[in-house]
Amino acid sequence: VNDFTDCKVKLVERGKGFVVVDERPAVPGYKVEKKEEADEAINLVLKHMGVDCASQGVEMTFGGNLCAVSGIGASASQCVSLARALAAAQGKQLSEEEVNRAGYEGEKGYHGTPSGIDNTAATYGGVLKFQRTEGDPVFGKQPVKEPVEIVYASTGITSSTTKVVGDVRSKREADPAWFDALLGKYTAVLDKGAAALESGDWAALGGLLDDNHKLCQELTVSCKELDDLVAAARSAGAVGAKMSGTGRGGLMLALTPGKELQDKVAAALSAAGAQHVW
């Protein structure tokens, strides 16, 4: 996956506020639905990087080929690209850690209490193993034996991460034992998945994707549209499939080793009503 979001920034002397030109490809309705969150995210990145829009105007243009859709990390890519472009306009040299920190601050505008995984992935790229902790997150590159084909498909539904996360938090607070048991199952799937990636055992990884989707259903973050696409992918021969990202809309992904299987599953997902297939 080599898709990206880029950004160009112009600092306007004697200006005020910021102007955004958003040329990113996006599913219908995404930019309208997310505008308030996007503006807050931009404000947070600007503030973090010392820009006072009361006395400094900022013009920014977002582009690239990453389609803005719930579940793919579009918000994090936007925040990280803004941090890089703003630093260049300010004449600053930021470390990757500093870029990541700025991206995390921006993600608060979209997610309220982000995990940090999306901005970390957008900053460092590649396949990562990430763990949120009470302090700074722990992450590193995840070894992958060889490249493998996947298919992404969108329900076309734009969901609110802040709302979904808030709902899950309420469920956790209402029944901590249920949540802890679910988390234990999730952690076991994660550890087995890391081993399957490293060994190239795609059959095992596919089964773990299926297991993970079941856990997401138990967590109530899936929905009928996602479940239908996951089922369609499996019926077409995908070795595993699951929802991706926030849930209750957005994306699912299917593991499809080999170009022939990848094309077959992509066609099946289009026929099943997916709004966009990659």
Secondary structure by P-SEA (a helix, b strand, c coil): ccccccbbbbbbccccbbbbbbcccccccccccaaaaaaaaaaaaaaaaccccccbbbbbbbccccccccccaaaaaaaaaaaaaaaaaacccccaaaaaaaaaaaaccccccccaaaaaaaacccccccccccccccccbbbbcbbbbbbbbbccbbbbaaaaaaaaaaaaaacaaaaaaaaaaaaaaaaaaaaaaaacaaaaaaaaaaaaaaaaaaaccccaaaaaaaaaaaaaccccccccccccccbbbbbbccaaaaaaaaaaaaaacccccc
